[in-house]
Amino acid sequence: MAKICLISKYPPIEGFVSSYAYWLARGLGRRGIEVHVITNAEEVDDNYKAKIDKQDDERAPRNVTLHDTCFTPEQGHIPPSDLYVEKMASLGIEAVKDNNLDLIDSRYLVPYGVSAFLCKIATNKPLVVRHAGSDLERLLHSEYLNALCVEVLRRADKVVSTPVFVALLNSLGVTNDKIAVLQETVDPTVFSPRARPFELSRYVPGKLHENVPVVTYVGKTFRNKGLFQLIKALHGLRKMKFTLLILSQAGQAGTLKRLIREARLEERTIVLGFVPPWKMPSIYKISTCVVTAEFGSPIHHVPIVPREAIAVQRCVVLSKDVHRLGVYPLLADEISMLEVDPTRLGDFTRKIKKVITDPDYAEGLGKNAWQRFRKIEDFEGYITENINLYESLLRQ
């Protein structure tokens, strides 16, 4: 059975790339596959970290070993740099040699794919590269990173992608036989209607409004994410009873605080910060609805948050932009979700009001969405596809 070196973003780093890496490692480990994760998670700025209790052993699931970089004074040099690429490549080389690992996997081109590329050169092991939309739609446009990123993609033994990017990869010289189209999915044994509720009172004592609808937002605080528009929409409903739960830290934090204050929502808002992937099912469980309202994004990506929420039978509120992506067109407005136009404040307010005034209606939407999506969430099939990909490379 293959033994894997995975060089990637990883919790406590926030974000979907980190979450994807975690669930892949966990799923492989559950199948008895040894996974060594190489990451710089401990060194990343706290603004981009989830809160993890030191006694929480979920970060390293069964058969998963973590190798974290750390900063030491002797690394100082002029001009200064974080040395993420070099340190992760070195840890990866050591892990491969010391543990007789068979294959290198990586997620996100910079710095992880570059580190994995160096590790491949040093160990002569097969390399799998997984990219995000931002890798191909932003990094490739950099005059300083383009040549390196293209080289990593071309010289990888397999590039894991989505149908949207196959033509672009072909134009870069990545042939179809080197491209594997694998679609991430949600683990229904974890993201389940039976998830245990998150103990919010432990984190925000004295500010929890019991038995009121909870409107949840998960993500960064960038302007096109829809959070600012959500706050403005809730301003018109401020006299109603609800809690706005925000899981976010990085980005325009000052702007976020100002908008909450101007909307007079201080007493109704809890900014929790990011939590690790394995606690997200419990967050969804306490949510009446989960809002993913990003719009006008120049980067093509399909948010996983709504699928996770739906797997817990929760109502999702999606922008028109998100509703047309991935599998979300399978959902119908006001039948299995609520579609909003974040640029039309009245529309946004009206849809959110439906959830706040009638939580049973929201629950019905969540159940309808779950009935629709439960048939397409095949996490074990996804893990099997990854194992088959690894084994095909090792047979070459």
C-alpha positions as CSV (number, residue, x, y, z in Angstrom):
1,M,0.0,0.0,0.0
2,A,1.4,3.4,-1.0
3,K,2.9,5.7,1.6
4,I,2.4,9.4,0.9
5,C,4.3,12.6,1.5
6,L,1.7,15.4,1.4
7,I,3.1,18.9,1.2
8,S,0.3,21.4,1.6
9,K,-1.6,24.0,3.5
10,Y,-3.0,22.3,6.5
11,P,-4.9,23.2,9.7
12,P,-4.6,25.5,11.7
13,I,-4.2,27.4,8.4
14,E,-7.8,28.5,7.4
15,G,-9.4,28.1,4.0
16,F,-10.7,25.5,1.7
17,V,-7.3,24.4,0.4
18,S,-6.3,23.5,4.0
19,S,-9.6,21.8,4.6
20,Y,-9.4,19.8,1.5
21,A,-5.9,18.6,2.4
22,Y,-7.1,17.6,5.9
23,W,-10.1,15.6,4.7
24,L,-7.9,13.8,2.1
25,A,-5.3,12.9,4.6
26,R,-7.9,11.8,7.1
27,G,-9.7,9.7,4.5
28,L,-6.5,8.0,3.3
29,G,-5.5,7.3,6.9
30,R,-8.8,5.7,7.6
31,R,-8.1,3.3,4.7
32,G,-4.8,2.3,6.4
33,I,-2.5,4.5,4.2
34,E,0.4,6.1,5.9
35,V,0.4,9.9,5.2
36,H,3.2,12.3,6.2
37,V,2.0,15.9,6.0
38,I,4.6,18.6,5.5
39,T,3.3,22.1,6.3
40,N,4.2,25.6,7.5
41,A,1.0,25.9,9.5
42,E,2.6,26.8,12.8
43,E,4.5,29.7,11.2
44,V,1.6,31.4,9.5
45,D,0.3,34.7,10.8
46,D,-2.4,34.3,13.4
47,N,-4.8,36.3,11.2
48,Y,-5.0,33.2,9.0
49,K,-5.2,30.5,11.6
50,A,-8.0,28.6,13.1
51,K,-8.3,28.2,16.9
52,I,-7.2,24.7,17.9
53,D,-7.0,23.5,21.5
54,K,-3.6,22.1,22.3
55,Q,-5.2,18.9,23.6
56,D,-7.2,18.4,20.4
57,D,-5.8,15.3,18.7
58,E,-8.1,15.6,15.7
59,R,-5.4,17.5,13.8
60,A,-3.4,14.3,13.3
61,P,-5.9,11.6,12.5
62,R,-5.1,7.9,12.4
63,N,-2.1,7.0,10.2
64,V,-1.3,10.8,9.7
65,T,2.0,12.2,10.9
66,L,2.7,15.9,10.9
67,H,5.9,17.7,10.1
68,D,5.7,21.4,10.9
69,T,8.3,24.0,10.0
70,C,9.2,26.5,12.7
71,F,11.2,29.7,12.9
72,T,14.6,29.7,14.7
73,P,16.9,32.7,15.1
74,E,19.7,31.0,13.1
75,Q,17.6,31.2,10.0
76,G,18.0,34.9,9.9
77,H,19.7,36.2,6.8
78,I,19.9,39.3,4.6
79,P,17.6,40.1,3.0
80,P,15.2,38.4,5.3
81,S,12.6,35.9,4.0
82,D,10.4,33.2,5.5
83,L,12.2,30.3,3.7
84,Y,8.9,28.3,3.5
85,V,9.8,26.7,0.2
86,E,13.3,25.6,1.4
87,K,12.2,24.3,4.8
88,M,9.2,22.3,3.6
89,A,11.3,20.8,0.8
90,S,14.0,19.8,3.3
91,L,11.4,18.3,5.7
92,G,9.8,16.5,2.8
93,I,13.2,15.0,1.6
94,E,13.9,13.8,5.2
95,A,10.4,12.3,5.5
96,V,10.6,10.5,2.2
97,K,14.0,9.0,3.0
98,D,13.5,8.3,6.7
99,N,10.1,6.6,6.2
100,N,10.6,5.1,2.8
101,L,7.6,7.0,1.3
102,D,6.5,6.2,-2.2
103,L,5.0,9.3,-3.6
104,I,4.8,13.1,-3.2
105,D,1.4,14.9,-3.3
106,S,0.9,18.6,-3.0
107,R,-1.9,21.1,-3.0
108,Y,-1.5,24.8,-4.0
109,L,1.4,25.8,-6.3
110,V,3.1,28.4,-4.1
111,P,4.9,27.6,-1.9
112,Y,3.7,23.9,-1.5
113,G,3.9,22.7,-5.1
114,V,7.3,24.4,-5.5
115,S,8.5,22.7,-2.3
116,A,7.1,19.3,-3.6
117,F,8.9,19.9,-7.0
118,L,12.2,20.3,-5.2
119,C,11.5,17.2,-3.1
120,K,10.7,15.2,-6.3
121,I,14.0,16.3,-7.9
122,A,15.9,15.2,-4.7
123,T,14.2,11.9,-4.1
124,N,13.1,10.9,-7.7
125,K,9.6,10.0,-6.4
126,P,6.5,10.6,-8.5
127,L,4.8,14.0,-7.9
128,V,1.1,14.8,-7.9
129,V,0.3,18.6,-8.0
130,R,-3.2,19.9,-7.1
131,H,-3.9,23.5,-8.0
132,A,-6.6,26.0,-7.0
133,G,-8.3,28.5,-9.2
134,S,-6.1,31.3,-7.9
135,D,-3.0,29.3,-9.0
136,L,-3.9,29.4,-12.6
137,E,-5.8,32.7,-12.7
138,R,-3.5,34.8,-10.6
139,L,0.0,33.3,-10.1
140,L,0.4,32.5,-13.8
141,H,0.0,36.2,-14.6
142,S,2.9,37.1,-12.4
143,E,6.1,37.9,-14.5
144,Y,8.1,36.6,-11.5
145,L,6.3,33.3,-10.9
146,N,4.9,32.3,-14.3
147,A,7.9,30.3,-15.6
148,L,8.3,28.4,-12.3
149,C,4.7,27.5,-12.0
150,V,4.5,26.3,-15.6
151,E,7.5,24.2,-15.1
152,V,6.1,22.6,-11.9
153,L,2.8,21.8,-13.8
154,R,4.6,20.4,-16.8
155,R,7.0,18.2,-14.9
156,A,4.5,16.8,-12.4
157,D,3.6,13.2,-13.0
158,K,0.0,14.1,-12.5
159,V,-1.9,17.3,-12.2
160,V,-5.2,17.1,-10.4
161,S,-7.7,19.6,-11.8
162,T,-11.3,20.3,-12.7
163,P,-12.9,20.3,-16.2
164,V,-12.9,24.1,-16.2
165,F,-9.0,24.3,-16.4
166,V,-8.2,21.3,-18.7
167,A,-7.9,23.5,-21.8
168,L,-5.7,26.0,-20.0
169,L,-3.4,23.3,-18.7
170,N,-3.2,21.9,-22.3
171,S,-2.1,25.4,-23.5
172,L,0.7,25.3,-20.9
173,G,2.0,22.0,-22.3
174,V,0.3,19.7,-19.8
175,T,-1.1,16.8,-21.8
176,N,-4.4,15.1,-21.1
177,D,-2.7,11.8,-20.0
178,K,-1.1,13.8,-17.2
179,I,-4.3,15.4,-16.0
180,A,-6.6,13.7,-13.5
181,V,-10.1,15.3,-13.0
182,L,-11.1,14.5,-9.4
183,Q,-14.0,16.3,-7.7
184,E,-13.8,16.9,-4.0
185,T,-16.8,15.8,-2.0
186,V,-18.1,16.0,1.5
187,D,-17.7,13.1,4.0
188,P,-21.3,12.3,5.0
189,T,-20.2,10.3,8.1
190,V,-18.8,13.6,9.6
191,F,-21.0,16.2,7.9
192,S,-24.3,14.7,9.0
193,P,-27.7,15.8,10.5
194,R,-26.5,13.9,13.6
195,A,-23.6,16.2,14.1
196,R,-23.1,17.4,17.7
197,P,-23.9,21.1,18.2
198,F,-21.0,23.5,18.7
199,E,-20.7,24.7,22.3
200,L,-20.7,28.4,21.5
201,S,-21.2,29.5,25.1
202,R,-17.7,28.2,25.9
203,Y,-16.1,30.7,23.5
204,V,-18.4,33.7,24.0
205,P,-19.7,33.5,27.5
206,G,-22.5,36.0,28.3
207,K,-23.2,37.0,24.7
208,L,-25.2,34.0,23.5
209,H,-28.9,34.6,22.7
210,E,-30.7,31.3,23.4
211,N,-33.3,30.0,21.1
212,V,-33.0,32.6,18.4
213,P,-32.2,32.0,14.7
214,V,-28.5,32.0,13.8
215,V,-27.4,33.5,10.5
216,T,-23.9,32.1,9.8
217,Y,-21.1,33.4,7.5
218,V,-17.9,31.5,6.9
219,G,-15.0,33.0,5.0
220,K,-12.7,36.0,4.6
221,T,-13.8,39.6,4.9
222,F,-13.0,40.7,1.3
223,R,-15.5,43.0,-0.3
224,N,-16.7,40.6,-3.0
225,K,-17.5,37.9,-0.4
226,G,-20.9,39.3,0.4
227,L,-20.4,39.6,4.1
228,F,-20.5,43.4,4.1
229,Q,-23.8,43.3,2.1
230,L,-25.2,40.7,4.6
231,I,-24.5,43.1,7.4
232,K,-26.3,45.9,5.6
233,A,-29.2,43.6,4.9
234,L,-29.5,42.7,8.6
235,H,-29.4,46.3,9.6
236,G,-33.0,46.6,8.3
237,L,-33.9,43.6,10.6
238,R,-32.1,44.7,13.7
239,K,-35.2,44.9,15.8
240,M,-35.9,41.2,15.3
241,K,-34.3,38.5,17.4
242,F,-31.4,36.7,15.7
243,T,-27.6,36.1,16.1
244,L,-25.2,36.9,13.3
245,L,-22.3,34.4,13.6
246,I,-19.2,35.3,11.7
247,L,-16.3,32.9,11.3
248,S,-13.6,35.1,9.9
249,Q,-10.4,36.9,10.8
250,A,-8.2,38.0,8.0
251,G,-8.8,40.8,5.5
252,Q,-10.5,44.1,6.2
253,A,-11.2,43.5,9.9
254,G,-11.4,47.2,10.7
255,T,-14.0,47.7,8.1
256,L,-16.0,44.8,9.4
257,K,-16.1,46.2,12.9
258,R,-17.1,49.6,11.6
259,L,-20.0,48.1,9.5
260,I,-21.3,46.1,12.5
261,R,-21.2,49.2,14.6
262,E,-22.9,51.4,12.0
263,A,-25.6,48.7,11.4
264,R,-26.2,48.7,15.2
265,L,-25.6,44.9,15.3
266,E,-23.0,44.8,18.0
267,E,-25.3,43.0,20.5
268,R,-26.5,40.5,17.8
269,T,-23.1,39.7,16.3
270,I,-20.5,37.1,17.4
271,V,-17.2,37.1,15.5
272,L,-15.8,33.8,16.4
273,G,-12.8,33.5,14.2
274,F,-11.9,30.5,12.2
275,V,-12.4,27.0,13.6
276,P,-10.7,23.8,12.3
277,P,-12.4,21.7,9.7
278,W,-13.4,18.9,12.0
279,K,-15.5,21.4,14.1
280,M,-17.4,22.8,11.2
281,P,-20.2,20.2,11.3
282,S,-21.0,21.3,14.8
283,I,-21.0,25.0,13.6
284,Y,-23.5,24.2,10.9
285,K,-25.6,22.3,13.4
286,I,-26.3,25.4,15.4
287,S,-27.0,27.5,12.3
288,T,-30.4,28.3,11.0
289,C,-28.9,29.3,7.7
290,V,-25.4,29.6,6.2
291,V,-24.8,32.5,3.8
292,T,-22.4,32.2,0.9
293,A,-23.0,35.4,-1.1
294,E,-19.8,36.1,-3.0
295,F,-20.2,38.0,-6.3
296,G,-18.1,39.4,-9.1
297,S,-15.1,37.2,-8.2
298,P,-12.3,37.2,-10.9
299,I,-11.2,33.8,-9.8
300,H,-13.1,30.7,-10.7
301,H,-13.7,28.4,-7.7
302,V,-16.6,26.5,-6.3
303,P,-17.2,27.1,-2.6
304,I,-17.5,23.9,-0.5
305,V,-19.1,25.6,2.5
306,P,-22.7,25.3,1.1
307,R,-22.2,21.6,0.4
308,E,-21.0,21.0,3.9
309,A,-23.9,22.9,5.4
310,I,-26.4,21.0,3.3
311,A,-24.9,17.7,4.4
312,V,-25.9,18.8,8.0
313,Q,-29.4,19.6,6.6
314,R,-29.0,23.3,6.9
315,C,-30.6,26.0,4.8
316,V,-28.1,27.8,2.5
317,V,-28.4,31.3,1.1
318,L,-26.5,31.6,-2.1
319,S,-25.7,34.6,-4.4
320,K,-26.7,34.2,-8.0
321,D,-23.0,33.8,-8.8
322,V,-22.5,30.9,-6.5
323,H,-25.8,29.3,-7.5
324,R,-24.6,28.8,-11.1
325,L,-21.4,27.0,-10.0
326,G,-20.6,23.3,-9.7
327,V,-23.5,21.2,-8.5
328,Y,-25.4,24.2,-7.0
329,P,-27.7,24.6,-10.1
330,L,-29.4,21.4,-8.8
331,L,-30.9,23.5,-6.1
332,A,-34.1,25.6,-6.7
333,D,-34.7,29.0,-5.2
334,E,-37.3,28.9,-2.3
335,I,-37.5,25.2,-2.6
336,S,-34.1,23.9,-1.6
337,M,-32.2,27.1,-1.0
338,L,-32.6,30.9,-1.1
339,E,-30.9,32.8,-4.0
340,V,-30.0,36.5,-3.4
341,D,-28.5,39.3,-5.3
342,P,-26.0,40.9,-2.9
343,T,-26.0,44.1,-4.9
344,R,-29.8,44.6,-4.3
345,L,-30.2,45.3,-0.6
346,G,-33.9,45.0,-0.6
347,D,-33.8,41.5,-2.2
348,F,-31.1,40.4,0.3
349,T,-33.1,41.7,3.3
350,R,-36.3,40.1,2.1
351,K,-34.8,36.6,1.7
352,I,-32.9,36.7,5.1
353,K,-36.1,37.9,6.8
354,K,-37.8,34.7,5.6
355,V,-35.3,32.7,7.6
356,I,-35.4,34.8,10.7
357,T,-39.2,34.9,10.9
358,D,-39.7,31.3,10.1
359,P,-36.9,28.9,11.1
360,D,-39.2,25.9,10.3
361,Y,-39.3,27.2,6.7
362,A,-35.4,27.3,6.7
363,E,-35.3,23.8,8.1
364,G,-37.5,22.6,5.3
365,L,-35.2,24.1,2.7
366,G,-32.3,22.4,4.3
367,K,-34.0,19.0,4.3
368,N,-34.9,19.4,0.7
369,A,-31.4,20.3,-0.3
370,W,-30.1,17.4,1.7
371,Q,-32.4,15.0,-0.1
372,R,-31.1,16.3,-3.4
373,F,-27.4,16.2,-2.5
374,R,-27.1,13.1,-0.4
375,K,-27.0,11.1,-3.6
376,I,-24.0,13.0,-5.0
377,E,-21.7,13.0,-1.9
378,D,-19.4,10.0,-2.5
379,F,-16.5,10.6,-0.2
380,E,-15.4,7.0,-0.1
381,G,-15.4,7.0,-3.9
382,Y,-13.3,10.1,-4.0
383,I,-10.7,8.5,-1.7
384,T,-10.7,5.4,-3.9
385,E,-10.0,7.5,-6.9
386,N,-7.0,9.1,-5.2
387,I,-5.7,5.7,-4.2
388,N,-6.1,4.4,-7.7
389,L,-4.3,7.5,-9.0
390,Y,-1.3,6.8,-6.6
391,E,-1.2,3.2,-7.6
392,S,-1.2,3.9,-11.3
393,L,1.8,6.2,-10.9
394,L,3.7,3.6,-8.8
395,R,3.1,1.0,-11.5
396,Q,4.8,3.1,-14.2
